[in-house]
């Protein structure tokens, strides 16, 4: 198993995995390009036998530049020095439930250790299942709140197809997980 920074040769495999586990069109090469050579956006890929089997990306910001997606969702962000928003954690289905998600989260946190950082993850909830929940809890995250129909407007705007809902709009809920870190 090798962890490496995202590069453009990984895009095709990452998008194929994302289409399988997140839904068609959710993750695009345009989005992935934002994570190359941007000091405020970081991404890691995990390789097995030179094949991409997992991917994680985060956005680094401050409370003054709070991600717009969280403006009214998490009340305790004001005054925080650093915020790291985990955008996606995806693992090839044949490698799921083998610790790859846990390790991707751990590695991205290790590589982006900032003083007084609050890590956030907006996790997909389907029915009563939150696929990434165990990996987040293992890495010190706690549930903050649930948001109904979280991807409704976004799915309409970007026309991606949810695995559960199908064609837009997506009516799935999200659960916000938080990890506070002081180094």
ABEGO torsion letter per residue (X at the ends): XBBBBBBAAAAAAAAAAAAAAAEBGABBAAAAAAABGBAABBBBBBBBGGBBABBBBBBBBBAAABBAAAAAABAAABGBABBBBBABBBBBAAABGAGAAAAAAAAAAAAABBBGBBBBBBBBBBEABBAAAAAAAAAGBBBABBBBGAAAAAAAAAGBBBAAAEBOBBABBBBBBBBBBBX
